[in-house]
Each structure stands twice: as structure tokens, then as C-alpha cells.
Amino acid sequence: MKQKRRVNPWIGLVAGLLLITAAIPAGTVFTDQPRIALFIIVAGVALIVTSMTGIYLRSRKEDAEDPDERDRKIQRATFSDSWIITFWLALILLCIDFTGIIELQATAVLVAILYTMGISATFFRWKHSEKGDVE
């Protein structure tokens, strides 16, 4: 039987609170760059939200069964297909930027890639689950 690695979910919560607390002196030290404190706060909030989500999901799945082979195959195929779509989007955006058709901002490119990753993974998960089995 596989030994499950026990991870303490409260570490992320404490780290997030420490980041938010560290943002207060960072705002006073970096007075010429006020966004640094904002970035530290956002990172802390992201850690807290992620940790709380993990704590909630672990509390609901105490007696859940391990995923079977079919679920693992679907998950591998989903991530593979999503990665391919995201990779092609990145190549297309790179070609558009090199040719100068549209002048792209880095933030817009990152947002497009992140949305594509999430939406395509969700779509392919639904598609493969409906199909039943992945070859």
C-alpha cells in the first residue's frame, strides 16, 4: 500500500498572513514603488485562499476513494490536450508580435494564456469524461 505524504495545510495560511504583515513595512520602505506592497499583499491573499481551499477539500474527502485508472488516464489526456492548445496559442501570439500585425502587451498575453489553459482543461476534461475512455 502506498504511504500518503502528510502535508500540513496550515503552513500556507500562516505564510500568507506573514506576507500580508510584511507588506506593511514594505510599503514604507519602498515609497517610490507603491506597487511592491500591493504585490506582496496579493501573494499573501493567494496563499490564504489556496490553503483554505485545500483545507476545505481535505475535510470533505476524508473517506473518498483513490482515483481509478480511468480517471488518471482522463486527467493525463486532459492536461496533454490543454498543454498543446496553450502551446499553439503562445506560438501564434509570438508570430503576431514578431510580424508586427498587432503590438501585444505582456499582461494581455499572459492573461490570454492563463484563460486558455483553464478553459481548455475544463473543456477537455468534460469531453473525455463524456467519451468514457481515453486511448
C-alpha positions in Angstrom: 0.0 0.0 0.0 1.2 3.5 -0.8 2.3 5.7 2.0 0.5 9.0 1.7 2.6 12.1 2.3 1.0 14.2 5.1 1.2 17.9 4.3 0.2 20.4 6.9 -2.3 22.7 5.1 -1.9 25.4 7.8 1.6 26.3 6.6 0.2 28.2 3.6 -2.2 30.0 5.8 0.5 31.2 8.2 2.8 32.1 5.2 0.0 34.2 3.7 -0.6 36.0 6.9 3.1 36.7 7.2 3.3 38.0 3.7 0.4 40.4 4.4 2.1 41.5 7.6 5.4 42.0 5.7 3.6 44.3 3.2 3.1 47.0 5.8 6.8 47.7 6.3 7.5 47.1 2.6 5.1 50.0 1.8 7.1 52.3 4.0 10.5 51.2 2.8 9.7 51.3 -0.9 7.9 54.6 -1.0 8.9 55.3 -4.7 7.4 51.9 -5.7 4.0 51.6 -4.0 3.1 48.5 -6.2 5.5 46.3 -4.3 3.4 46.3 -1.2 0.3 45.5 -3.3 2.1 42.6 -5.0 3.1 41.2 -1.6 -0.5 41.5 -0.3 -1.9 39.8 -3.4 0.6 36.9 -2.9 -0.4 36.6 0.7 -4.1 36.5 -0.2 -3.5 34.0 -2.9 -1.7 31.7 -0.4 -4.5 32.1 2.1 -7.2 31.3 -0.5 -5.3 28.3 -1.8 -4.7 27.0 1.7 -8.3 27.4 2.8 -9.5 25.7 -0.4 -7.1 22.8 0.4 -8.3 22.6 4.0 -12.0 22.6 2.8 -11.4 19.9 0.2 -9.5 17.7 2.6 -12.3 17.9 5.1 -14.8 16.8 2.5 -12.7 13.9 1.1 -11.7 12.1 4.3 -13.2 8.8 3.3 -13.0 9.3 -0.5 -11.6 6.5 -2.6 -8.5 6.7 -4.6 -9.0 7.6 -8.3 -9.1 4.6 -10.6 -7.0 4.0 -13.7 -9.7 5.5 -15.9 -9.7 8.8 -14.0 -5.9 9.0 -14.2 -6.0 8.4 -17.9 -8.6 11.1 -18.4 -6.5 13.5 -16.3 -3.3 12.8 -18.3 -5.1 13.2 -21.6 -6.8 16.4 -20.4 -3.6 18.1 -19.4 -1.8 16.9 -22.5 -4.5 18.3 -24.8 -4.7 21.6 -22.8 -0.9 22.0 -23.0 -0.9 21.5 -26.7 -3.7 24.2 -27.2 -1.9 26.6 -24.9 1.5 26.0 -26.7 0.0 26.7 -30.1 -1.7 29.9 -28.8 1.7 31.0 -27.4 3.3 30.3 -30.8 0.6 32.2 -32.7 0.9 35.2 -30.3 4.7 35.1 -30.7 4.3 35.2 -34.5 1.8 38.0 -34.4 4.2 40.0 -32.2 7.2 39.3 -34.4 5.4 40.3 -37.6 4.1 43.5 -36.0 0.5 42.8 -37.0 -0.6 43.8 -33.5 1.5 45.3 -30.8 1.0 43.0 -27.8 1.3 43.8 -24.2 2.9 41.2 -21.9 -0.1 41.4 -19.5 -2.6 40.7 -22.3 -0.5 37.7 -23.5 -0.3 36.2 -20.0 -4.0 36.7 -19.3 -4.8 35.1 -22.7 -2.6 32.1 -22.0 -3.9 31.6 -18.4 -7.5 31.8 -19.6 -6.8 29.4 -22.4 -5.2 26.9 -20.0 -8.1 26.9 -17.7 -10.9 26.9 -20.3 -9.3 24.2 -22.5 -8.5 22.0 -19.5 -12.1 22.2 -18.4 -13.4 21.6 -21.9 -11.2 18.6 -22.4 -12.0 17.1 -19.0 -15.7 17.3 -19.9 -15.1 15.9 -23.4 -13.0 13.0 -22.2 -15.4 12.2 -19.3 -18.4 12.2 -21.8 -16.5 9.9 -24.1 -15.9 7.4 -21.4 -12.4 6.1 -22.1 -9.2 7.6 -23.5 -6.9 5.8 -25.9 
